[in-house]
């Protein structure tokens, strides 16, 4: 017997089905705040069947390797077939541990999870994050690698290469801007609603646990660059697009997803103040950034 669990993330409804003897809160603890008690309301972003396995994973045949990526869990490989994608998650030693099969629109998913692995729940969450970040591109939304804070009225996002101080800058905002709180520290969602861009908390927040079912209109997005001084540059049009593009999650080899991303980013930069902040990790950088971003709110 299986049991269905529904979650609402950035106002997208998604379904996860698994055997009823599996504990969803133990496997996906960061999803608790996003549980939906009214699964019949709204169209599903995707349906995912979780299929627990031991060491016998399904055999992948006739595949084309499209992309590889590495994270703290190991190596992720993306394979393409005529009608579907297959993602494999392997340990750093090369042992394939978990597999996700999906149609190319990321609406029907099967997750083969080796439940004898200690990271089984983390792996399932990671595979769901990848699928979610692709599926929302069809709905004028994008998952961005950034830290996001809010002041109770607006959200502010900080992007940049790993190690540039996104989390540090977000922490400084919470220290020096009254009423400022963390919305998400790694993977917030941006979604268009008419001419408004909203930022949403998600179940994925990197190393800082912050899983909030909250959203705010975005007052500004800043790309951080480490420097011995503090200087803010406003970016417009193409430059604003270029500032945001590297931090967006999408499959580079899928032209449809890429086009959807570009359409969404063009509308985002037309609606939201975008800047580059050359900065030190100090209170002056925070106050300069805040002052520049609230000019047009």
VOSEPA-598916 format. One record per residue: x, y, z of N, C-alpha, C in turn; residue in one letter. Coordinates in steps of 0.02 Angstrom, whole numbers, padded with zeros to 5 digits, always signed. Each point is the difference from the previous one (the first is absolute). Example, Ala and Ser with C-alpha at 12.3 -4.5 7.8 and 13.67 -1.06 7.14 Angstrom:
2
+00660-00284+00390-00045+00059+00000+00045+00060+00000A-00018+00053-00036+00042+00059+00003-00039+00055+00037S
This chain:
297
+00042-00060+00000-00042+00060+00000+00044+00063+00000X-00023+00050-00036+00037+00063-00002-00042+00056+00031X+00034+00051+00020-00033+00059+00028+00025+00062-00037X-00046+00046-00013+00018+00061-00036+00008+00058+00048X+00053+00038-00010+00012+00061+00038+00005+00057-00050X-00034+00055+00015+00002+00058-00043+00034+00058+00035X+00038+00037-00038+00038+00057+00026-00013+00060-00046X-00005+00058+00032-00009+00062-00038+00062+00042+00009X+00037+00010-00054+00063+00038+00000-00006+00055-00051X+00008+00063+00022-00009+00058-00044-00068-00002-00035X-00050-00025+00036-00068-00007-00025-00006-00052-00056X+00051-00041-00009-00004-00058-00044-00017-00062+00042X-00049-00038-00023-00019-00061+00035+00035-00060-00031X+00035-00039+00040+00033-00060-00025-00016-00059+00045X+00000-00059-00030-00020-00061+00034+00058-00049+00004X+00008-00030+00059+00050-00052+00010-00036-00061+00028X+00005-00056-00035-00031-00062+00023+00054-00050+00020X-00010-00033+00057+00048-00048+00024-00037-00054+00040X+00032-00058+00011-00031-00053+00040-00021+00027+00068X-00058-00022+00024-00027+00029+00062+00040-00018+00062X+00049-00046-00007+00043-00015+00058+00062+00045+00003X+00006+00048-00047+00055+00047+00001-00021+00063+00036X+00045+00029+00039-00014+00059+00040+00021+00062-00039X-00049+00036-00028+00016+00057-00043+00035+00056+00039X-00020+00010+00064+00032+00053+00039+00072-00016+00017X+00015-00064+00006+00069-00019+00013+00042+00005-00064X-00029-00017-00057+00036+00003-00063+00008+00073-00024X-00053+00039+00008-00001+00069-00027-00018+00050+00055X+00041+00006+00052-00019+00044+00056-00007+00073-00020X+00038+00023-00050-00004+00070-00019-00064+00016-00038X-00039-00051-00018-00062+00011-00038-00060+00010+00046X+00008-00007+00066-00058+00001+00045-00040+00064-00006X+00033+00057-00004-00036+00063-00003-00039+00009-00065X+00013-00044-00049-00030+00007-00066-00054-00052-00014X-00017-00040+00050-00052-00051-00008-00067+00034-00015X-00036-00027-00049-00066+00026-00018-00053-00048+00023X-00048+00026+00036-00056-00042+00024-00058+00000-00049X+00007+00037-00056-00054+00002-00050+00029-00017-00068X+00022-00064-00009+00034-00019-00062-00043+00005-00062X-00066+00002+00008-00043+00002-00059-00003+00069-00031X+00026+00051+00035-00005+00068-00024+00060+00017-00044X-00012+00011-00065+00052+00023-00044+00032-00055-00041X+00029+00021-00056+00035-00045-00045+00067-00019+00030X+00020-00063-00009+00064-00024+00026+00058+00024-00043X+00053+00022+00032+00062+00014-00036+00030-00065-00025X+00003-00049+00045+00021-00067-00020-00024-00051+00051X+00000-00063-00021-00014-00057+00043+00063-00043+00001X+00022-00018+00060+00060-00041+00008-00016-00063+00039X+00015-00058-00029-00005-00064+00035+00068-00018+00027X+00004-00010+00066+00063-00020+00032+00000-00076+00005X+00050-00031-00031+00004-00073-00003+00062-00022+00038X-00009-00025+00062+00058-00021+00039+00031-00063-00028X+00066-00002-00004+00036-00058-00025+00058-00014+00047X+00027-00061-00006+00060-00017+00038+00061+00018-00041X+00038-00050-00020+00059+00013-00042-00016-00007-00074X-00060-00026-00017-00016-00014-00070-00037+00060-00030X+00038+00044-00031-00029+00057-00034-00019-00020-00072X-00048+00034-00031-00017-00016-00069+00058+00013-00046X+00005-00039-00053+00053+00007-00049-00018+00055-00049X+00046+00045-00013-00012+00055-00047+00030-00020-00068X-00041-00001-00051+00022-00021-00067-00012+00056-00051X+00038+00000-00054-00010+00046-00056-00004+00072+00022X+00047+00020+00042-00001+00068+00025+00055+00042-00031X-00009+00065+00002+00052+00048-00022+00017+00044+00059X+00063+00001+00018+00022+00042+00056-00001+00073-00023X-00039+00042+00036-00008+00069-00020+00039+00048+00046X-00003-00011+00065+00032+00045+00047+00024-00038+00061X+00051+00027+00032+00022-00026+00064+00008+00059+00047X-00011-00013+00064+00010+00051+00052+00019-00035+00064X+00032+00037+00044+00021-00029+00063-00024+00044+00057X-00024-00033+00053-00018+00036+00061+00027-00038+00060X-00023+00020+00060+00028-00030+00060-00016-00074+00006X-00051-00024-00036-00020-00070+00004+00039-00044-00048X+00023+00029-00055+00035-00041-00050-00009+00028-00069X-00004-00044-00049-00002+00019-00071-00070-00012-00028X-00027+00051-00032-00065-00005-00032+00010-00001-00076X-00029-00050-00032+00004-00006-00073-00070+00004-00029X-00006+00038-00055-00063+00006-00035+00005-00036-00066X-00046-00048-00012-00002-00037-00063-00064+00019-00036X+00003+00000-00067-00059+00015-00040-00021-00059-00042X-00065-00011-00003-00030-00048-00046-00049+00038-00043X-00033-00035-00045-00045+00034-00047-00058+00035+00037X-00026-00030+00052-00059+00027+00034+00012+00015+00073X+00060-00010+00025+00010+00009+00072+00072+00018+00017X+00008+00023+00062+00065+00011+00029+00010-00050+00057X+00063-00018+00011+00019-00042+00056+00057+00035+00037X-00009+00009+00065+00053+00028+00042+00025-00054+00047X+00065-00006+00005+00029-00047+00048+00041+00039+00050X-00005-00021+00062+00039+00030+00054+00049-00053+00025X+00064+00013-00009+00051-00048+00019+00042+00027+00057X+00027-00044+00041+00044+00020+00054+00066+00025-00030X+00041+00030+00041+00064+00025-00024+00046-00057-00026X-00015-00061+00023+00039-00057-00024-00024-00026-00067X-00057+00027-00024-00026-00020-00065-00058-00048+00002X-00020-00023+00058-00054-00049+00008-00067+00036-00009X-00040-00019-00051-00066+00030-00011-00046-00022+00057X-00028+00049+00033-00040-00014+00060-00075+00012-00010X-00018+00049-00042-00070+00019-00007-00012+00023-00072X-00062-00009-00024-00016+00016-00069-00067+00036-00003X-00005+00050-00042-00064+00034-00014-00014-00005-00074X-00060-00026-00017-00023-00002-00070-00058+00050-00006X+00000+00038-00055-00052+00050-00009-00014+00012-00074X-00062+00019-00016-00013+00024-00067+00035+00067-00008X+00006+00024-00061+00041+00059-00013-00032+00065+00023X-00064-00002+00019-00032+00059+00029+00003-00001+00076X+00028-00053+00028+00007-00008+00073-00068+00003+00035X-00047-00039-00027-00067-00005+00031-00013-00069+00029X+00033-00052-00025-00010-00068+00025+00068-00029+00018X+00010-00012+00064+00065-00019+00026-00003-00068+00035X+00056-00037-00005+00011-00060+00040+00069+00006+00033X+00001-00004+00066+00063+00005+00037+00016-00068+00029X+00055-00031-00022+00023-00064+00026+00052+00016+00054X-00018-00012+00062+00042+00020+00057+00024-00062+00037X+00065-00004+00008+00028-00056+00039-00006+00017+00074X-00050-00031+00031-00017+00018+00068+00051-00025+00051X+00046-00044-00021+00052-00023+00046+00058+00049+00005X-00005+00057-00035+00052+00051+00003-00019+00053+00052X+00049+00022+00037-00015+00049+00053-00025+00066-00028X+00018+00016-00062-00019+00064-00029-00064-00005-00041X-00040-00053+00008-00058-00012-00042-00048+00060-00002X-00016+00028+00058-00046+00056+00002+00029+00062-00033X+00064+00013+00014+00034+00057-00031+00002-00008-00075X+00012-00061-00024+00002-00013-00072-00068+00013-00032X-00054-00023+00032-00067+00011-00026-00014+00075-00004X+00017+00037+00053-00011+00072+00000+00040+00033-00057X+00061-00021-00010+00042+00029-00052-00029-00013-00070X-00024-00061-00012-00029-00016-00065-00065+00038-00011X-00040+00008+00053-00061+00040-00006+00016+00073-00015X+00054+00026+00029+00020+00069-00013+00018+00009-00074X+00037-00048-00027+00020+00005-00071-00062+00000-00044X-00046-00047+00013-00061-00004-00041-00043+00062+00008X-00007+00024+00061-00040+00060+00013+00029+00061-00038X+00065+00008+00002+00031+00059-00030-00008+00000-00076X-00009-00059-00030-00013-00003-00072-00075+00009-00015X-00042-00032+00039-00072+00002-00012-00028+00071+00005X+00025+00040+00047-00028+00067+00009+00018+00047-00057X+00050-00017-00040+00018+00043-00056-00056+00005-00051X-00045-00050-00001-00057+00003-00045-00055+00045+00026X+00009+00029+00060-00053+00038+00033+00025+00068+00024X+00045+00031-00038+00024+00067+00015+00030+00006+00070X+00041-00050+00017+00034+00000+00064+00069-00030-00009X+00045+00015+00047+00068-00025-00005+00029-00009+00070X+00038-00053+00009+00037-00012+00062+00068+00032-00007X+00019+00041+00049+00063+00037-00004+00045-00018+00058X+00065-00005-00015+00050-00013+00052+00017+00066+00033X-00030+00013+00057+00008+00064+00033-00020-00005+00073X+00018+00050+00038-00027+00010+00067-00054+00054-00005X-00054-00010+00036-00055+00048-00003-00021+00020+00070X-00008+00065+00011-00025+00026+00063-00063+00040-00013X-00035+00018+00053-00060+00041-00007-00004+00048+00059X-00034+00055-00010-00011+00049+00054-00072+00001+00025X-00037-00053-00018-00071-00004+00018-00045+00027-00055X+00028+00037-00047-00038+00028-00056+00029-00021-00067X+00066+00003-00006+00033-00017-00063+00055-00052+00012X+00018-00034-00055+00056-00047+00001+00058+00030-00038X+00061-00020+00020+00062+00022-00031+00044-00061-00010X+00027-00009-00060+00039-00060-00016+00072+00018-00014X+00045-00044+00022+00072+00010-00009+00028-00060-00037X+00029+00013-00058+00027-00053-00043+00075+00008-00006X+00033-00050-00028+00072+00003-00010+00030-00069-00002X+00062-00004-00020+00035-00064-00001+00007-00028+00071X+00009-00065+00005+00010-00031+00065+00060+00032+00034X-00009+00017+00064+00055+00030+00038+00003+00075-00002X-00048+00032-00036+00001+00074-00003-00032+00033+00060X-00033-00039+00043-00027+00029+00061-00075+00013+00000X-00038-00039-00038-00073+00010-00002-00030-00009+00069X+00016-00055+00033-00027-00013+00067+00024+00052+00050X+00063+00019-00006+00027+00051+00046-00036+00067-00009X-00012+00019-00063-00034+00063-00012-00072-00003+00026X-00033-00057-00010-00068-00008+00026-00001+00005+00076X+00050-00030+00033+00005+00003+00073+00011+00072+00023X+00040+00038-00037+00013+00070+00018-00064+00042-00008X-00040-00015-00050-00064+00035-00007-00044-00013+00061X-00001-00062+00023-00042-00016+00058+00027+00035+00063X+00064+00014+00001+00030+00033+00058-00012+00076-00001X+00002+00030-00059+00001+00073-00003-00064+00031-00028X-00044-00039-00031-00063+00027-00025-00057-00022+00046X-00031+00046+00036-00053-00018+00048-00056-00040-00033X-00021-00053+00033-00056-00041-00025+00017-00047-00056X+00064-00004-00018+00020-00042-00057+00007-00072+00022X-00025-00046-00041+00004-00072+00014+00022-00038-00061X+00022-00062+00010+00022-00042-00055-00061-00035-00031X-00005+00004-00066-00053-00036-00036+00026-00067-00025X+00060-00002-00026+00031-00062-00023+00074+00014-00012X+00042-00049+00012+00072+00012-00003+00035-00032-00060X-00039-00029-00046+00033-00034-00056-00042-00005-00063X-00064-00018+00006-00041-00014-00060-00070+00029+00005X-00007+00066+00006-00068+00027-00004-00027-00005-00071X-00065+00009-00007-00032+00000-00066-00023+00071-00016X+00013+00021-00062-00028+00062-00026-00058-00018-00046X-00058+00034+00010-00058-00015-00042-00034+00065-00021X-00018+00002-00064-00035+00058-00026-00074-00004+00015X-00028+00056+00020-00072+00006+00010-00021+00067-00029X-00021+00000-00064-00012+00062-00034+00065+00038-00010X+00002+00062+00023+00062+00039-00004+00041-00005+00064X-00021-00041+00047+00035-00007+00064+00042-00063-00001X+00059+00005+00032+00043-00058+00010+00001-00015+00074X-00016-00062+00018-00001-00020+00070+00055-00051+00014X+00027+00003+00060+00049-00049+00023-00033-00045+00052X+00012-00065-00006-00032-00049+00044+00053-00041+00037X-00015-00017+00061+00039-00049+00036-00013-00069-00028X+00049-00046+00008-00005-00068-00026+00027-00050+00051X-00008-00064-00012+00028-00051+00045+00076-00009-00008X+00031+00039-00045+00072-00009-00013+00036+00064+00018X+00044-00005+00050+00032+00061+00025+00073-00011+00017X+00033-00045-00035+00071-00010+00010+00018-00022+00070X+00052+00029+00028+00025-00020+00066-00035+00037+00057X-00042+00049-00017-00036+00038+00052-00073-00021+00000X-00024-00035+00050-00070-00021+00000-00047+00060+00002X-00037+00011-00053-00048+00055-00004-00053-00021-00050X-00053-00030+00025-00051-00030-00043-00066+00034+00016X-00014+00057-00032-00056+00042+00018-00051+00004-00057X-00062-00010+00018-00055+00007-00048-00021+00074-00002X+00045+00041-00027-00010+00072-00003+00018+00025-00069X-00028+00057-00019+00020+00033-00062-00008+00075+00007X+00040+00037-00039-00002+00073+00000+00016+00025-00070X-00028+00058-00018+00022+00031-00063+00074+00019+00004X+00035-00007-00055+00072+00012-00001+00015+00074-00012X+00039+00030+00045+00019+00070-00008+00067+00007-00034X+00040-00053-00001+00065+00005-00032+00038-00065+00000X+00043-00008-00050+00044-00059-00005+00070+00027-00012X+00048-00024+00039+00068+00026-00003+00049-00058-00011X+00046+00011-00046+00056-00047-00009+00059+00027+00039X+00027-00041+00044+00054+00021+00045+00068-00014-00032X+00046+00046+00012+00070-00009-00020+00044+00024+00057X+00045-00043+00023+00045+00020+00054+00047+00055-00024X+00011+00050+00044+00043+00057-00018+00024+00033+00064X+00053+00040-00004+00024+00036+00059-00039+00064+00014X-00054+00011-00039-00041+00060+00008-00073-00019-00010X-00045+00047+00012-00071-00011-00009-00025+00047-00055X-00027-00029-00053-00025+00039-00056-00057-00037-00034X-00055+00036-00012-00060-00030-00031-00007+00025-00072X-00012-00047-00046-00012+00017-00070-00070-00026-00018X-00042+00043-00024-00064-00024-00027+00011-00030-00069X-00034-00057-00013+00004-00033-00065-00068+00003-00034X+00000+00011-00065-00062+00004-00037+00003-00044-00062X-00060-00020-00022-00008-00036-00064+00048-00060-00005X+00043-00001-00051+00043-00057-00012+00047-00013+00058X+00028+00053+00029+00046-00009+00056-00035-00030+00061X-00062+00019+00011-00039-00029+00055-00013-00074-00012X-00017-00016-00062-00012-00070-00019+00064-00041+00012X+00057+00026-00021+00064-00035+00008+00017-00010+00074X-00019+00048+00041+00014-00006+00072-00039-00057+00032X-00061-00013-00024-00043-00050+00031+00008-00070-00031X+00014-00002-00063+00000-00063-00038+00043-00055+00031X+00062+00013+00023+00042-00055+00025-00027-00034+00063X-00043+00034+00037-00026-00029+00062-00065-00038-00007X-00023-00011-00062-00065-00033-00011+00010-00074-00014X-00047-00040+00024+00003-00073-00008-00038-00021-00062X+00035-00031-00048-00033-00026-00060+00047-00049-00034X-00028-00043-00042+00039-00048-00039+00026+00035-00063X+00066+00006-00004+00029+00038-00054-00012-00030-00069X-00010-00066-00003-00007-00033-00065-00073-00003-00024X-00047+00028+00039-00070-00001-00019-00020+00069-00026X-00008+00008-00066-00014+00066-00028-00068+00028+00022X-00048-00043+00012-00066+00025+00021+00005+00031+00070X+00033-00035+00046+00008+00026+00067+00041+00064-00001X+00052+00002-00041+00042+00059-00005-00041+00060-00025X-00041-00010-00050-00042+00055-00025-00049+00024+00052X-00029-00047+00037-00047+00019+00053+00036+00041+00054X+00060-00021+00018+00038+00038+00049+00013+00071-00025X+00022+00007-00061+00016+00066-00027-00062+00045-00002X-00057-00028-00019-00063+00039+00000-00015+00026+00070X+00009-00043+00050-00015+00020+00069+00050+00053+00025X+00064-00011-00014+00050+00048+00024-00008+00069-00031X-00019+00003-00063-00012+00064-00033-00054+00039+00037X-00053-00035+00019-00054+00034+00037+00022+00018+00071X+00041-00042+00030+00024+00016+00068+00041+00064-00001X+00047+00007-00046+00044+00059+00000-00038+00063-00021X-00058-00008-00032-00041+00057-00017-00041+00025+00061X-00006-00043+00050-00043+00016+00057+00037+00012+00065X+00062-00023+00005+00037+00001+00064+00066+00038-00008X+00018+00037+00050+00064+00035+00001+00056-00052+00009X+00048+00001-00046+00056-00047+00001+00065+00040+00007X+00046-00024+00041+00063+00034+00009+00058-00047+00012X+00060+00028-00004+00061-00035+00019+00030+00038+00058X+00016-00036+00054+00029+00032+00059+00071-00025+00010X+00048+00044-00012+00068-00014+00019+00006+00017+00075X+00021-00048+00040-00009+00013+00072+00050-00036+00045X+00005+00029+00059+00031-00033+00057-00056-00030+00041X+00014-00048+00044-00052-00029+00043-00009+00044+00062X-00032+00058-00008-00008+00045+00057-00067+00036-00003X-00014+00038+00052-00064+00035+00006-00008+00054-00053X+00054+00031-00021-00004+00052-00052-00027-00029-00065X+00023-00061-00018-00024-00033-00061-00075-00013+00004X-00023-00021+00058-00071-00013+00009-00040+00063-00008X+00020+00054+00032-00039+00062-00002+00001+00030-00070X+00056-00004-00035+00003+00024-00069-00047-00040-00044X+00002-00066+00005-00042-00043-00041-00074+00012+00015X-00017+00004+00064-00070+00010+00019-00025+00068-00026X+00041+00051+00008-00019+00067-00023-00013+00001-00075X+00042-00035-00039-00008-00001-00073-00063-00039-00021X-00015-00053+00035-00055-00043-00020-00069+00029+00018X-00003+00039+00054-00065+00026+00021-00018+00066-00035X+00044+00025-00043-00013+00064-00033-00066+00000-00039X-00016-00057-00030-00059-00002-00044-00056-00044+00026X+00002-00017+00065-00056-00040+00028-00057+00045+00021X
